[in-house]
Amino acid sequence: MDLSVGLDFGTESVRALLVDLHGRERGVAVVKYQHGQITETLPGTGEKLPPDFALQHPQDWLDAAAKAVRSALRLAKAVPADVAGIGVDFTSCTMLPALADGTPLCLTEKWRGEKFAWPKLWKHHGAKSQTDRINALARERGEPWLARYGGIIGLEWFFPKMLETLERAPRVYAATDVWLEAGDWFVWQLIGGGAGEVPRSTCQAGYKGMWSREDGFPSREFFRALHPRMENVVAEKMPGRFLAPGECAGGLTAAMAKRFGLRAGTPVSAAIIDAHAGVPGAGAAEPDTLVMVMGTSSCHMLNSAVEKSVPGVAGIVRDGILPGFFGYETGQAAVGDAFEWTRRLLGAPDFSRLSAQAASIPPGADGVRCVDWFNGCRTPLMDGSLTGTFTGLTLNHTPAHVFRSVLEASACGLRWIVDTLREGGVPVRRFVATGGLPHHSPLFLQICADILGERIIIPAARQGPALGAAILGALAAGCFPDARAAIRAMAPSGKARVISPTRAAAKASAQVYAGYRRLAAQCMRIGDKQ
């Protein structure tokens, strides 16, 4: 049994990666979800969804994953007995209401036509007022857990989405036996068991559910002050046990083994957030390394030996990413999707010509400036209501100028995150980029290196989060004594590319960053007045 499966659940599809215990890829398959992102109409009813809604179909997760695993096994010419373990990473906070037996509410005849019974995708932004109330109440009460999240919790998190359902569809809330993250739900389906055996990931709960190993969830008193019906929400609607990524949640049931083409009893790791899986997948076993998982949005994670309360950081969780460290999560809400939006807006058929033209423009895009808050701002402002802007445009500018300004704005947002950590007393000494963008947009990575003034390492492995999930699957199977040993064996550092800052661009890039911060401050003031 020298292979491990990593299942990487993204926004549009799932990837199954089959690797050996030296990290060598043996088979990989990507399968799109049949329903994709549900943002326009509700399946089966045709009900038009509000603009801030983003849902998914839970059956897609099982169907696509089973198909992807079987395809990866065929490519690897592997048999079920070859597979030692299974790891799962998932978008977060993607969450759903379920019955006590694990059936999603939306898959029952009674509730399939109710939009609040469906899983809310991570990018669901319907809980703005609920998020504001949770933050206001936590500040008013001086809740100590708020400091772990830089003084503010996010719009995309677990309890705002739950409270939204309670207030807007109270009958759905009442019918729900178990509220849980989609990653935990998927692992639960693989291993079976009753509601009391739900394997809740410490990573997902810690970063998106206001939970800590020391203190648990917020108190009953806090939840009662938030809404009387939530006083006992943890005891009544959140059963289960807490497991760290890499811990074995259980063995694959016979039914799921048959469905996936695997061996019954195969160990399954507790889930991890997709971006966080990029840390072990990038080979980052040591502290002070910022792992930048760059895709549709970007999450930037750092393991540190020190615990500091840094305003604007999305989460600080002990053992949240790797055992023995304080895991810091930061992020940008729109990166790859902002680039794609810009391409469509400009009418460019693809990125190749647009990127080549943008590369010929000097830093600063000849005066075009952008603030990249097209889906709000995560770190350091944690404000989903903020919007983006362009300035400095003239009739002499081209589409390539606009595109370069968006790339530079995203790189400046990254630099702001790094400055926030360092100013808060958290060392950041090394930079690793993983995910899709580092391999598909060399211009963006060069701009990031120039604006950071730092070298960026791009690991050879193109499947960073999926490889990280596979590493955790091998760890859950007992193939390695600890996480560091697993990472060093399965994510070797050889063959990495290094992007170095360009000396000629250093001075101009510093001016670009200073201009970004000034424009961002103006946008914040405008937002305050609206």
Helices and strands as residue ranges (DSSP letters): E 3-9, E 13-20, E 25-32, H 58-76, G 80-82, E 83-90, E 95-98, G 105-107, G 115-117, H 128-141, G 144-149, H 158-168, H 170-175, E 178-181, H 182-191, G 195-197, E 199-201, H 202-208, H 220-226, G 228-230, H 233-237, E 241-243, E 248-251, H 254-260, E 267-269, E 272-273, H 274-281, E 289-294, E 298-304, E 315-318, E 326-332, H 336-346, H 351-359, G 365-367, E 369-371, E 389-391, H 399-423, E 430-434, H 437-440, H 442-452, E 456-458, H 464-476, H 483-490, E 497-499, H 503-529
